[in-house]
Amino acid sequence: MTTTLITEGHRSLGLETARRLIQAGHTVYAGMRDPSNGDAARALGARVMQLDVTDAQSVQAAFTELAELDVLVNNAGILGIAYGVEDLYADAMANVLDTNVTGIVRVTPAALPVLGHPGHPL
């Protein structure tokens, strides 16, 4: 059985990815900031877990729950609030970069100890 973690696996592309992987026989963990928002993922059969890619402690806690992992889908991302120069603010841009860029850098190294477990090397 293939074990997959999808960051923000409870809506939009993450939810559709979860649906398709569950249909393909994967055990899917749907990571999200607020697990109370995971009803759609639960309905598919995903295992919901708290995982905020902007919080290093949340990321580490999530990977202590996983004994093994075959696939990591770094899906978490936000659009932000700027649509033009007149509404571009440094704090808002920092939030987008923290989620969309730095979040991947937080999650991927944290996953390495369980990703590629014995029998499924990287």
N, C-alpha and C positions, 0 to 999 in steps of 0.2 A: 504494500500500500504506500502510495506517495503522500507525504505530508507537505502541505503548502501553507505559507503565511502570506496574506495580502494586507498591506497597510491601507487603511481606509477601505476595507473590504465590505462595507455595509451600504454603499450607494453608488450610483452611476456606473462607471467602468469597472470599479472594484467589485461591485455586486454582480455584474454580468460575468466577470472573470470567475468569481466564486461559483456562480451557477454552472458555468460550463465545466469547470474543473471537478466539481462535485459529481456532475453527470458522467465525467470520465473516470470516476472512481477515486479521486483524491480525498484525503482528509484535509479540510480547509479550515484554517484559523483566520478569522476576520478581525484584524486589529483596528481599534478606533479609540478616539479620545474619550468618548462617553459610551460605555457599553449599554446604557439604557436606550441608545439609538439603534441597537442591533436587531430589532425584531425581524426585519426583512432578511437579514443574513441567517438568523436562527431558523426562519421558516424554510430556508433552502437546505438546512442541515449543517451549516457552518458552525464552528465553535467560536464564540465571540470572546475576545480578550481585550482588556484595556491596553492601549498602546498609543501614546502621544509622541510623534516623531520629533517634536520640538522640546522634549523633556528627557534628558539623559537618564534620569532615575526610572522613568516610566519604561524606556527602552530596555534597560538592564533587567527590570522586574519582569517584563514580558518574556525575555529569553531564559529566565530561570524557570519559567513554566514549561518550556519546550525541551524535551529530552533529545529530540532529533528533528531535523528539518531537511527536506529534499529540495524545495523550491521556495525562493523568496521573490515576491512581487512587490517592488517599491512603487506603490500606486498613490500614496498620499500626496496631495497637492492642492493649492488654493489659487484662485485668480487674483485676489487682492481687490483693492477698491479704486485704483487709478485707471482712468480711461483716456486721459490726456495730460498734458503738462500742467494745466491749471489745478488738477487734483492729485498731483504726485507729491507724496509726503515721505520723508525718510523713514519714519517709524513704520508706516504701512509697507514700504518696500522691504524693510528689514524682516518683517513678519513673513512676507512672501518668500524671501530668500532662505529664512530659517526653516520653513516648512518644505519648500520645493528642492532646495539644494543641500543645506546642512543636514536636514532630516535624513537624506539618503546616506550621508557620511556617518551619522549616528547609528543608523540601523544596520547597515551592511557589515561593518566590523563586529558589531555585537552579535550578529548572526553566525559568524564564522565558526565559533566553537561547536555549534550544533548542526551547521550546514556541512554536508559532506561527512556525515557520521560513518563509522566503520561499516563496510559493506556497500557504501555509496560515496566513495571519495570524490572530491572536487575534480 
